[in-house]
Amino acid sequence: MADSPADDIKQMSFEAALRELETIVGKLESGQAPLAESIAIYERGEALKAHCEALLKAAEMRIEKITLRSGQPTGTEPLDPQ
């Protein structure tokens, strides 16, 4: 079991975190949550967003592009992040 809410977020997959973030956005956009709950779920949403961004960055760094010479693959090199 997670020790804190931030710990459970660290264990979430990208897809699970994104689903929960979408749920939070829906609640906030509806305006139906009381103020205290809105603040708490907004804070959780920020943590989920940061987690998703970190997972995407890690995935991006793992991607390699194939290098070609005369139309033939010659190897790989790190993906240019720009």
Buried (B, 14 or more C-beta within 10 A) or exposed (E): EEEEEEEEBEEBEBEEBBEBBEEBBEBBEEEEBEEEEBEBBBEBBEBBBEBBEEBEEEEEEEEEEEEEEEEEEEEEEEEEEE
